Amino acid sequence: MPATRTRLIMMTAISTLLGAGVVAALAGFIVLRAGWYDIGATTQHFPAVFSMLEQGMHYSVRRHAQRVAEPALGNRDQVLRGAIVYRDNCAQCHGGPGTAPGKHGLSMQPVPGPLVDASRHWKPRELYWITRHGIKMSGMPGWEYHLNDDELWATTAFILQLPTLSAADYRALTAEAKQ
C-alpha cells in the first residue's frame, strides 16, 4: 500500500510541475505574440528581465573567452594605439575618465556602461572577446570586421589602464595619440 501512495504522490507532483510549465510557456507565448512586452529602446527592461539577461551575458562571455590566448599587454606603444582606437570608436558610447559619453551613447537602452572599472569585472581575454564579438541586442557592435587583432588587443590594453588614469591623464594620453 505505501508504494502505491508514494507512486501517486510522485505522479501528482510530476503532473503539477509539467502542467505549471505548460501554463508558463503558454503565458509567455501569449505575451510574445500579443506584443505586450515593450521592446522600445526608450524604456528599460523589467528589473528581473534585465538581471537575467545580464547574468546570462556574463556566463556566456566567460565561457567563450576561455579559449582566447592572451598576449602580453601594456607596453606604451600598444596602450597609445589602444587610446587612438578607444577615442575614435568607444568613447562616444562609453566615455572616459572625466569625459561623458556622447548623445548617441546616452540615448541607447541599455545605456552603455562606463569602462573605467571594466578591468575589475572582466579578465583581459573577456574584454577582448566582448570587443571582438559584441553583445547581441545591446548596441555593442562586434569589431572583428572593422579592427584587426592588434587593434583589438591594443584597445583591451588601454581599457586595462583606464582605472589608473585621471581625467587629465586621459585627455593627455588621447591627445598624445593624435600625433
Secondary structure, 3 states (H helix, E strand, C coil): CHHHHHHHHHHHHHHHHHHHHHHHHHHHHHHHHHCCCCCCCCCCCCHHHHHHHHHHHHHHHHHHHCCCCCCCCCCHHHHHHHHHHHHHHCHHHHCECCECCCHHHHCCCCCCCCCCCHHHHCCHHHHHHHHHHCECCCCECCCCCCCCHHHHHHHHHHHHHHHHCCHHHHHHHHHHCCC
